[in-house]
Amino acid sequence: MKWIVVVLVVSMALMAMPLYAAQAFVVLAHNRFSETTPGSVHTDEVADLKTVRCSQINRALRQNQTRWSTKLAPYDLETFRRTERHLSSGPVNQAFLSTDERQALVRDLVAAVPQVIAGCRENPGRQYVDYLPESVRQAL
């Protein structure tokens, strides 16, 4: 929904602006609304993933279950999506792993989601990465 509003606002604004101003506006809007801004450091995201506690995963699962709108599948939670994004398109992984190896890591992550959730429910004080498969942990 937010993207529809952004597209409508941008398209209306672009019609009223000169070309050079419209180009600057589009770049600013992209930087403001993109998940990772150009030039951002991915190592910060990896460091954040390594510090996620199981209690945060449990809280996100509870919030997902109490939604009135459509519920997300467990592997669509933000932490799992960020982990998947790092495995598939992180700069270090892209430089040193083939596409097939990165896809295998993502498959390992998706297959391990039920075990990660079960482990986090049993031990909310543990780190999220403690329950990831060894191959995924090494790639982080």
VEXBA-300726 format. One record per atom (N, C-alpha, C): residue in one letter; x, y, z. Coordinates in pm, whole numbers, plus 50000, padded with zeros to 5 digits. Layout:
aXYZ/...
//
This chain:
m500824988150000/m500005000050000/m500865012550000/k501945012650082/k502775024650089/k503435027349954/w503765016849878/w504395018949748/w503435025049648/i502155021549657/i501165027349566/i501065042349592/v501015046249718/v500945060349753/v502195067649707/v503345061549728/v504615067749686/v504645069549536/v504215059449461/v504215060249315/v503275071349268/l502085072249329/l501155082749290/l501705096649321/v502265098349438/v502815111349476/v503985114949386/v504865105349361/v506025107949276/v505575111349135/s504635103949080/s504205106648943/s503545120348931/m502745124249032/m502125137549028/m503195148349043/a504175146149128/a505225156049149/a506115157249026/l506395146248960/l507275146448844/l506665154148727/m505345153748714/m504695160848605/m504835175948620/a504955180748743/a505025195048767/a506445200448778/m507465191948771/m508855196248791/m509635196248662/p510675204848654/p511615203648542/p512365190448554/l512965186048446/l513605172848442/l514705171348545/y515605181148560/y516715179648655/y516215178648799/a515165185848833/a514605185048969/a513915171648989/a513255166648885/a512575153748896/a513575142548919/q514715142948851/q515735132648871/q516265132849013/a516515144549067/a516995145649205/a515955140349303/f514675143149276/f513605138449364/f513505123249364/v513635117149247/v513545102649237/v514685096149315/v515895101349304/v517035095849377/v516795096849527/l516325108449574/l516045110149717/l514945100749763/a513895099249682/a512805090249720/a513285075849725/h514145072049631/h514675058349633/h515475056049760/n516345065549794/n517155064049914/n516305063750040/r515215070950041/r514365071750160/r513565058950180/f513095052750072/f512175041550085/f512775027950053/s513985027450006/s514575014349977/s514995007550105/e515024994250104/e515394986750223/e516844989150259/t517714989150162/t519114992250187/t519495003350093/t519975014150146/t520345025550063/t521655022649992/p521845028449875/p523105026249804/p524275030749891/g525325022549893/g526495025849971/g526405021850117/s525305015850158/s525195011950299/s526115000050324/v526554998750446/v527494988250482/v526714976050527/h526914964850458/h526194952650491/h526724946050617/t527934949350657/t528484943050777/t527704946850900/d527114958850902/d526284962751016/d525074953551026/e524484950150912/e523324941350913/e523694927450963/v524854922550921/v525304909450967/v525554909651116/a526174920351165/a526414921551309/a525084921751384/d524094928551328/d522764928851390/d522154914851393/l522294907351285/l521734893851280/l522374884851385/k523644886951409/k524344878451507/k523954881651650/t523324893051673/t522924896751809/t521434895051836/v520674890551736/v519234888651755/v519014877551858/r518184880451954/r517854870752058/r516604862952018/c516504850952069/c515324842652042/c514054849452092/s514154857152199/s512974864052250/s512424873852146/q513304879652063/q512844888551957/q512104880651848/i512594868851818/i511904860151721/i510534856351776/n510484852551902/n509214848651965/n508224860151963/r508704872251993/r507834884051992/r507284886551852/a508134885551751/a507694887551613/a506664877051572/l506864864751617/l505884854251586/l504544857151652/r504574861551779/r503324864851848/r502614876551780/q503364886651741/q502754898151672/q502144893851540/n502794884851471/n502274879751344/n500974872051366/q500884864451475/q499694856451501/q498504864951543/t498744876951595/t497644885351640/t497224895651536/r497784894951417/r497414904451312/r495974902051267/w495344913051231/w493994911951175/w494064909051026/s495084914050961/s495214911950817/s495874898450791/t496334896650671/t496954883850636/t498174881250722/k498314868850762/k499454864850845/k500594860550754/l501794863250799/l502974859150725/l503344844850758/a503944838150663/a504534825150693/a505724827650785/p506064818250873/p507174820650966/p508474824850899/y508774819350782/y510024822950716/y509984836850653/d508834843450655/d508724857150606/d508954867650714/l509274863350836/l509584873050940/l510824880850901/e510904893050949/e511994902150911/e513384896050930/t513624889551042/t514954883951069/t515324873350967/f514374864550933/f514664854250834/f514864860350695/r514084870750663/r514254877250532/r515604884150523/r516034890750631/r517344897250631/r518464886950619/t518304875650687/t519314865050678/t519374859750535/e518224857250477/e518164852250339/e518784862250242/r518494875050263/r519054885450175/r520584885650186/h521084884250308/h522544884050324/h523164871750257/l522524860250273/l523064847950214/l523054848550062/s521994854150004/s521864853949859/s522564865649791/s522634877249857/s523194888849787/s524144897249872/g524624891749981/g525644898850059/g526924900049978/p527664911049992/p528834913149907/p529914902449921/v530154897650041/v531184887350060/v530734874249997/n529474870550021/n528964858049964/n528944858649812/q528574870049755/q528564871249610/q529964870149552/a530944875249626/a532314875049575/a532944861149581/f532594853349683/f533304840749705/f532484828149682/l531174829349669/l530334817549650/l529614818349516/s529444806749454/s528694806349328/s527204807949356/t526454810249251/t525004811649265/t524404799049324/d524854787349279/d524334774749332/d524634773049480/e525834777149522/e526184776049664/e525324785449749/r525084797449697/r524234806949771/r522804801949779/q522304796149670/q520954790549671/q520854778849769/a521884770849779/a521904759649874/a521854764850018/l522554775750045/l522504781750179/l521104786650212/v520444792850114/v519084797650136/v518144785950160/r518314775050083/r517484763150105/r517714757450245/d518974757250290/d519274752550426/d518584761150530/l518604774250509/l517944783450603/l516454780850608/v515804780150492/v514354778150488/v513984764750550/a514764754450525/a514484741250583/a514654741350734/a515514749950786/a515794750250930/a514854759251009/v513994766850941/v513114776351012/v512284769551121/p511634758151098/p510864751951206/p511714748251328/q512924743251304/q513814739851416/q514284752351489/v514554762951416/v514964775551478/v513844780851566/i512624780651515/i511484785651593/i511274777051717/a511354763851702/a511184754951818/a512274757451921/g513514758751877/g514614761351969/g514464774652039/c514014784651967/c513824797952026/c512684797952128/r511644790252102/r510544789452200/r511004782852329/e511874772852317/e512364765852436/e513374774252515/n514194782052445/n515274789752509/n515274804152459/p514374812652509/p514284826352458/p515514834952486/g516354830952578/g517544838752609/g518714836252516/r518634826052434/r519734822552343/r519744831852222/q520834831252149/q520974838852025/q520284831251911/y519714838851820/y519054833251702/y520024824651621/v521254829251605/v522224822051521/v522624808651580/d522414806651710/d522754793851772/d521964782251712/y520804785151657/y519934774551604/y519994773451451/l520804781651388/l520954780751243/l521864769051207/p521694763251088/p522604752651044/p524044757851038/e524984749051057/e526404752951060/e526814760150932/s526344755350817/s526734761550690/s526244776050683/v525044778550734/v524494792050733/v525274800950831/r525564795550948/r526334803351047/r527694807450992/q528344798350923/q529664801650868/q529574812350760/a528464812750687/a528294822650581/a527934836450635/l527494837050760/l527214850150820/l528494856050862/
//
